[in-house]
Amino acid sequence: MDDPDVIEISSNESEAEHSFDRRPLLQPVISRVVDALGGYEGGVYRMGDEINGCLKDLKKLWRKDDTDDERTVARIFWETRVMSNDLIPILLETAGKGLVEDKRAIACADLMTAMTWPIDMAEELKELDDELDKGTDYTQLLESHLHYKVALLKPGVMQSLFGIVLPPLAKPPKERQERDGQIISVVLHLVRNLAFIKDLPFNTHLSADQAEFSSLQTKLIRALSDTHMLQLLLTIAANTEKDPLLTSWNTIVLEIFYLLFRGVKPSTLTNDQVKQPAETLHRLLAAEERTKRELARKANSRHSRFGTTIAVKFNPNKKAKPTTEEDNANEADSEVSSSRSFVLHRQQAITSESGNIMDITKNRAAKKGTKVDELAREDHLSVEAKTTLQTLAIEFTEGCFNPFLASLLKDIRSERAKITEKDNLRLLFVTKWFLEFFLGMRAKAKSQGGEGRWNFGLIAEVTERTWIIWVLKRMREAVEEKPKQWTELQTGIECLTQLLLLIDTMSSADIADPVLQEAADVLQQQIIYNGEVLDIAFESLRTYKTGTQSLVYLDSSIYLAYALLRMLERWSKTKGGDVYVRKKKAKKRRGPKGLGEDDGIPDAEEEPAEEQEVVHETMFTFEAFEMKFAHAEITHTLLTYLARYKDFASSENMRRVVSLMHRQAVRAKAEGLFFKVSTLHLFKMILADQKSFPREQPYKDLVNLITFLLRQFFKALAEDSFLAVEAFFPKNRGHWKQFSSWEPEKPKKNEKKTVEDARFPPDVEVKKGYSWSDQLGITIASLVEADNTELVHWTKDILTVVIAQRKRIIDETDNKDDAASDDDDDAEATRLLRLKGPSSEAMGKITDYLIPYLSDEQADAATKNAHLKLLFRLCKFFILDEGKVQLLPQQQVSHGCNKPDADELEWYVPAGITPSDLQSTLTVIEQFLETPIDLEGKKASELLGKKRRRRRRQKRSSSPESDDDAALDDDEPRKKKKEKKKKEKEEYKSAQFIEDSDAEYGDIEAFLEKEKAMREKAQQAAIASGAQPVIMKAHGTKKRRRKAGNASQNKKRKADEPTNTTEHTNLVDDAAESEKDRDSSADEEPQAQAPSPPQPRPRPLHKRIPMLPNQQSSDDDAVEIVPAPSTTVAPRRNRLVISDDDDS
């Protein structure tokens, strides 16, 4: 049944409406309204009788463009020249002659503001339809704005607009109406629009009319100064906290200042503008002289007019081999390998390398374009305009900076409706600009002997805690946005850099005021404790990518790191002490438990739990923070910046990058980061151009640093020739350490205090009551549930590689023994021994297999994926940095185990695990992949629980080298009290145990003799009855089995005992398990001081491990899947223990 109230909207109508051409309908109407405005008679403009209605009609017609992407009305207005022919003459005839409150003048100002409103090209292009608007062109509209700006800058126009503003401002606050504020807002927006219109690039080849469009910003600044409009802006900025009407315009004034000052650098306005032309001429002449000198070095000779032909021989010292009949078939290969000539027709080949000349003719791939600056622009201002802006900047800093910033920050924090996202960017830029201007003017005044005028109270607002918190918050939100707001992040980095320079200036020795010294110390400690500034300086350099961020972003990041490291180094030398740095970590939110089929749908939506931030505090040291910058990605960023050394505007750019590279190569001893082919090629280019460098210290330091790095490279190459191959690969993940002079810090012997290792996510374990095979099946099921099946296949690949490698070693070793034995009986004995397991000689040749990571995804999974780590542990893989293996020094270097604070875990397969044991594990994994374990309707994740974290030693005076360091417990009184109580309890129990044992046993020697007799008697009785003797386990942790005494007993025990897969998990104990796990495993291994009770029979398993294909089930000659304990690794007490049963 159709509902008559439903209105159906057809898409055909909307498409027809969009495709409708408005110009034939609107152009006659607009032309008649414009003609009715008035016209010139005898050189004087005469207004029409219906001018008020005509102005209102034009405003109504202008609003038609709100739904028109083509901007048809704006184009018709430009074609009729209504701005220059009608609106401006009407404004001059009314407001220009004193009629400042005339409605016609206000209507003209309103239309001017609408017609000059900025066009956001990015947003306009996004809204265009691909089919309907593919012919849209905004070039005409942008050109019209330039002509509007020229017309509005005519004499008398800005004065008339200023006259319109005065009457509303002259009224007392109680008499003001809403219309008064709207009139002032219209004029201020018109000034904003004129400042937004960008001049054409300066070009001397343009005509006089076109050259006028390159200096419009200079005329605008001069007009604003002559009409006292700049003084009006300063008045509004200084009184925003006192007058609510003025407060409503602070965002417009902010945007005007942003548009006026973004075209000129602060360093330009700090200089004397009278001497500026001479300094500019001197700089240009010096650049021209440097260019001429460089060209003269590579100039062509007089023979260039005749051309050049040069023959270059390939392999000139190689002698040609005598040709044979077989070589005739490969004649082309012989020509390549032998000496041959190439002809070059370029004169540069005389002085340059032949390879470079040949590369010129190659087709090179186009490089991605780099962005210079997305924020600022370069305005070609005259000296008069710069002097006006200098005066404006001085007056704003002295009287408006603090109240203006305070009012804007208050509105932003209050989330006023007038605040937009771009206002945050403008506020950051304006603050950065005036801070740099203040520091420059203060340094200039200090050099002239007087700095009393530029006291720090003028910019005190930026040192407030609320301001710094807001800046960090905006930068954090810019990074979290998708896509990331690189422009706002760049502005925040520049603002932080100027803030650090301000704090560094306040803490200098030249400041005698103790209040300023104390304020600077507090700010420095807060910056270090907060830790966010330190992270920003590190991440901005690490995450830079060419083409994604602009070149100014790169320069700002390097400047921030340079200023921060210099400030922290100076602070650590003078006031360095016990300072902590705070690290915030957000706990993972636990989502609601999955609903079953019978649970139904909840009545109300459950609110997700909020993320809780966990704050860790660690000791800060400058050396550790400086060492953190020894990073491969940061080195790549620095070299990218250094490669543009020819474009550096001053020697300060070179000083910053050389300082950061020096901290990496010399201070952090990470010269291995620079051992790459691309880096060496860059150094070669720099050394070739060093004669053209300015004679300044930063360039000399660069040459010395490059010489040092090259000397270290060839020294390392002489020691390890494989470095020639490694130079083609990146030096990430600490690979640079083996080629550098860096040495790990040796732990102190007296420090035994441990803290919780929170660098990595907590591990998980299977709940109790499951066998080893069931635990393996549950772990595989959990990985499959999480869509991580590729990690299980990766584990299979690791096992396959290790099995093949170890089988090859065993076959080569044991087959050699078979070939040497001629006796058939000896060969038969050798084959029987191989059924038991590999020989001790073969096991001695097997080494630990370090698991390689072929991608970052595998490295992250092996470090952070708790389910994969559990699978590795069940496969008897171990972590290298847990200190459970004692390696030789050369093995430590090869494995890289000297990395206690590494960001990645390194896993290895112990050498003591036999291929049969690994093959059984591989078979079980394949079985569970083919036939998943039956969990009776439960999820695998429900059968897993959290495992206690690893614990590592804590250094007293150390600082974290990574972002994920463990936290220090600052509650010292409670910790000391708990330790004291625990110590007293242990002493009491120990004393009681010793007293009771002495009273019960008496002489220990007599007790041991008695126990030995009892064991022998029990063993003889068991042998006589044919039963299995009940004795202590020979593989205990206190004593090792004798080689000759227990061999027969071990064989008999293996033949009699049934196969039990629970022993499979007890063969290799994870030394990194918690105390609870170690206590549970200790129950299966009795202590050596007392006789062990009879062992219970192994309980039946839920699932048995399937036998290998080459095994047969028989009662007489059964081969266990579980490997013999003779070759099983049992890492206990922090060392690798390999049983030596089969050595006999």
Secondary structure, DSSP 8 states (H G I E B T S, - for coil): ---TT-----HHHHHHHHT---HHHHHHHHHHHHHHHEEEETTEEEE-TTHHHHHHHHHHHHGGGGG-TT-HHHHHHHHHTHIIIIIHHHHHHHGGGT-TT-HHHHHHHHHHHHHT----HHHHHHHS-TTTTTT---HHHHHHHHHHHHHHTSTTHHHHHHHHHHHHHHS-GGG--HHHHHHHHHHHHHHHHHHHS------TTS-HHHHGGGSHHHHHHHHHHHTTHHHHHHHHHHTTTT-HHHHTTHHHHHHHHHHHHTTS-HHHHHS-TTTHHHHHHHHHHHHHHHHHHHHHHT---GGGGG---EEEEESTT-------TGGGTTHHHHHHHS-EEEEE--GGGGTS-HHHHHHHTS-----------SS-------HHHHHHHHHHHHHHHHHTHHHHHHHHHHHHHTT-TT--HHHHHHHHHHHHHHHHHHHHHHHHHHHTT--SSS-GGGGGGGGSHHHHHHHHHHHHHHHHSSS--HHHHHHHHHHHHHHHHHHHHHTSTT---HHHHHHHHHHHHHHHHH-HHHHHHHHHHHT--BTTB-HHHHHHHHHHHHHHHHHHHHHHHHS--S-EEEEEEE----------TTT---SS--------EEEEEEE--HHHHHHHT--HHHHHHHHHHHTTGGG-SSHHHHHHHHHHHHIIIIIS--GGGG-SHHHHHHHHHHHHTGGGS-SSHHHHHHHHHHHHHHHHHHHHHHH-TTHHHHTTS--TTTGGGGGSS-------SS---EEE--SS---EEE-SS--HHHHHHHHHHHHHHTT-HHHHHHHHHHHHHHHHHHHHHHHHHHHHHHHH---HHHHHHHHHHHHH---HHHHHH---EE---SSHHHHHHHHH-HHHHHHHHHTT-EEGGGS-S---HHHHHHHT---TT-SS--EEE-TTS-HHHHHHHHHHHHHHHHS----TT--GGGGEEE----EEE--TT---SSTT-------HHHHHHHHHHHHHHHHHHHHHHHHHHHHHH--HHHHHHHHHHHHHHHHHHHHHHTS------TT-SS----TTTSHHHHHHHHHHS---THHHHHSS--TTS-HHHHHHHHTTS--SSS-----------SS-----TT----SSS---SS--GGG-B--BTTB--B--GGG-
